[in-house]
Amino acid sequence: MAREIKALTIEHYDDIIRVWSDAGLPFKPNGRESRAMVAAEMSRAFCRYYGLFDNGRLIGVSIANYDGRRGWINRLAIDPDYRGRGLAHELMTACEDFLHTFGEILVCALIEEDNTPSMACFDNKGYVCMREITYWSKRDRPDL
Ligand SMILES: CC(C)(COP(=O)(O)OP(=O)(O)OC[C@H]1O[C@@H](n2cnc3c(N)ncnc32)[C@H](O)[C@@H]1OP(=O)(O)O)[C@@H](O)C(=O)NCCC(=O)NCCS
């Protein structure tokens, strides 16, 4: 099986959406995951989308984003047929390597509290959960 991890471009947009959908990861097609918003993010030097390919087919996605202070791993997803093989870890490593090009920075992720596989993934990779922190956001419109 020929597997490789590559930086994604907007040409991969439909496949990215397929992977998120198949993974059961909700996304905002009329908001921050619209084609235009994804294209804009991809054009920024501090943001990179990574894709994991199996024989040319996209089977995993993750986003690495440096906010100028911390690094973030977002939207990590692996095709259900490929889970439990450490592939998420490979994508996380690609994200971490990219984020560390910005210096010795903290790398973080937001995970819903019932997402056991994702928490197991980050735990195995040495991440520590701070349960006393809550997530707050402000939206100009509901589907952003
Ligand atoms: C989270 C996700 C990316 C992990 O992908 P993966 O390639 O299977 O991950 P890995 O094989 O690298 O490691 C998964 C870990 O979770 C564990 N795991 C898998 N399914 C699990 C489950 N249902 N309950 C508990 N642990 C589980 C695995 O055993 C493994 O831990 P281990 O190494 O101690 O055995 C994948 O489950 C996914 O795409 N989920 C849907 C999208 C999502 O929720 N993304 C995260 C957003 S924060």
The ligand as an ORCA input file, in Angstrom:
! r2SCAN-3c Opt
* xyz 0 1
  C     -10.013     10.635     15.917
  C      -9.549      9.910     14.667
  C      -8.938     10.920     13.696
  C      -8.476      8.873     15.070
  O      -7.985      8.259     13.884
  P      -7.147      6.884     13.930
  O      -6.258      6.844     12.740
  O      -8.044      5.740     14.171
  O      -6.248      7.122     15.207
  P      -5.012      6.269     15.684
  O      -5.046      4.886     15.103
  O      -3.781      7.072     15.418
  O      -5.240      6.227     17.259
  C      -6.531      6.140     17.738
  C      -6.524      5.816     19.209
  O      -7.868      5.862     19.617
  C      -8.245      4.595     20.085
  N      -9.616      4.385     19.696
  C     -10.098      4.165     18.468
  N     -11.447      4.035     18.525
  C     -11.780      4.168     19.818
  C     -13.019      4.121     20.537
  N     -14.185      3.935     19.886
  N     -13.003      4.319     21.864
  C     -11.824      4.517     22.509
  N     -10.625      4.571     21.897
  C     -10.616      4.389     20.570
  C      -7.321      3.641     19.417
  O      -7.294      2.427     20.180
  C      -6.032      4.399     19.478
  O      -5.466      4.365     20.735
  P      -4.296      3.279     21.054
  O      -3.128      3.658     20.185
  O      -4.040      3.473     22.508
  O      -4.835      1.939     20.695
  C     -10.700      9.134     13.986
  O     -11.331      8.335     14.950
  C     -11.725     10.043     13.315
  O     -11.576     10.409     12.158
  N     -12.781     10.379     14.054
  C     -13.884     11.205     13.498
  C     -13.475     12.643     13.326
  C     -13.086     13.274     14.642
  O     -13.795     13.157     15.615
  N     -11.946     13.961     14.621
  C     -11.395     14.606     15.792
  C     -11.841     16.001     15.913
  S     -11.115     16.723     17.372
*
